[in-house]
Amino acid sequence: MSTATHDLPMLLEEVEVRRVERLSPSFVRLELGCPAFAELGVDGPWWDQRFKLIVPHAPDAALPSFEDADASWFGTWLERPVEERGVMRTYTVREVRGSGADTRLVVDVVLHADGEVGPGAAWAARAAVGDRAVVLAPRRGQQFGGIEFTPGGAQRVLLAGDETAVPAITSILSQLPPEAHGAAFLEVPHAEDVQSVVHPEGVQVTWLPREGAELGALLHAAVLTHLGCAADPAAGDVAEDEVDPELWETPTYSSSGEEVLEPAALEAPADVRDGLYLWIAGESRVVTGLRRALVTDHGFDRRQVAFMGYWRRGVAMKS
Ligand SMILES: Cc1cc2nc3c(=O)[nH]c(=O)nc-3n(C[C@H](O)[C@H](O)[C@H](O)COP(=O)(O)OP(=O)(O)OC[C@H]3O[C@@H](n4cnc5c(N)ncnc54)[C@H](O)[C@@H]3O)c2cc1C
């Protein structure tokens, strides 16, 4: 196993699947480990920390080697044919277990039973102990980025997402301070996908099993009802050509080029509506519908909301 990337500020490491647990019809939990994970870490809570996973592009294809990688590794990697370089996908650090050389990164991967299966989900679905992949993740003491949950001075949080955001929401819930207040709405494909979650008493957690309902419909209605906004069914009805598959609208970043805040401004006391911070992630069309309803129709300030498209129905992620 190669661990020859010491010069990079992040970890770019070949990892081994150490444990596989089928959580439910739609989720498989993998523990990934390698000796270099002794240095896996962030400065503070993991919250919704994302990381990159590189998997072979097909079951019998090779995994790229990053031995001797330097600062130009990404461009060099992208120039290689996909058969050699594999595919890179984004996931959430659900948890970190163990310590030292036995540190494992836990990832919960959604198995797309209801849609097309991409290489990330296919790899996870067949993963067995001993399988290999490459992980790009934060190295302790170094800036990595990739945490969007920044409630600043908000007094309440609202977390909402579909199954791809369940790892992030459950991770955030488990790390919130005991005095935190708010609500979380998690839409999942089936009732069997509901997980038991550690969360502060003051945060109400609601699971929304879809059971065949239209993707995002339950989430849209639940969020608007919770906020006391009339749920206009048409607001969730977003035309295909209005959807940015890479939708990313947070207080400090805008994929559509809107004005954003300097990261430092987030630490200012919140003077925003209801002292509320909203974190919403999932399928891009569903998130676009919620954004339109909350910001355009109901006047929530974009300084208090993070809207993130985690995937787009019918569109493979770029890598
Ligand atoms: C910051 C961030 C964190 C994320 N965290 C997680 C996580 O912890 N766990 C997780 O499972 N996903 C997570 N995702 C979403 C994940 O990256 C996407 O679902 C990704 O498309 C999966 O790659 P793939 O190779 O399986 O499918 P792709 O090759 O990207 O897509 C192939 C086909 O599969 C469809 N598809 C993709 N995802 C789904 C899905 N969930 N359900 C149904 N159809 C789908 C696409 O629409 C496309 O038609 C995260 C995304 C982001 C941006």
The ligand as a Gaussian input file, in Angstrom:
#p B3LYP/6-31G(d) Opt

LIG

0 1
 C      -20.415000      17.495000      -0.234000
 C      -21.052000      16.178000      -0.656000
 C      -21.161000      15.150000       0.264000
 C      -21.754000      13.946000      -0.116000
 N      -21.840000      12.930000       0.801000
 C      -22.365000      11.730000       0.434000
 C      -22.372000      10.630000       1.339000
 O      -21.850000      10.701000       2.458000
 N      -22.944000       9.470000       0.912000
 C      -23.475000       9.337000      -0.352000
 O      -23.951000       8.259000      -0.695000
 N      -23.471000      10.358000      -1.232000
 C      -22.912000      11.543000      -0.865000
 N      -22.867000      12.566000      -1.769000
 C      -23.512000      12.387000      -3.077000
 C      -22.661000      11.606000      -4.062000
 O      -21.442000      12.285000      -4.278000
 C      -23.447000      11.485000      -5.389000
 O      -24.627000      10.754000      -5.183000
 C      -22.651000      10.880000      -6.508000
 O      -23.346000      11.146000      -7.713000
 C      -22.438000       9.393000      -6.386000
 O      -21.577000       8.981000      -7.409000
 P      -21.874000       7.698000      -8.292000
 O      -20.606000       7.330000      -8.978000
 O      -22.549000       6.668000      -7.460000
 O      -22.933000       8.215000      -9.340000
 P      -22.657000       9.226000     -10.634000
 O      -21.690000       8.576000     -11.578000
 O      -22.306000      10.546000     -10.115000
 O      -24.076000       9.228000     -11.281000
 C      -24.557000       8.140000     -12.072000
 C      -26.071000       8.151000     -12.077000
 O      -26.487000       7.860000     -10.717000
 C      -27.439000       8.826000     -10.304000
 N      -27.300000       9.027000      -8.864000
 C      -26.259000       9.588000      -8.215000
 N      -26.505000       9.611000      -6.882000
 C      -27.728000       9.044000      -6.711000
 C      -28.533000       8.758000      -5.571000
 N      -28.137000       9.040000      -4.328000
 N      -29.730000       8.166000      -5.758000
 C      -30.176000       7.833000      -7.012000
 N      -29.448000       8.077000      -8.149000
 C      -28.249000       8.667000      -7.976000
 C      -27.089000      10.079000     -11.091000
 O      -28.213000      10.905000     -11.210000
 C      -26.671000       9.512000     -12.433000
 O      -27.791000       9.285000     -13.257000
 C      -22.255000      13.777000      -1.436000
 C      -22.106000      14.817000      -2.368000
 C      -21.516000      16.014000      -1.978000
 C      -21.350000      17.103000      -2.991000

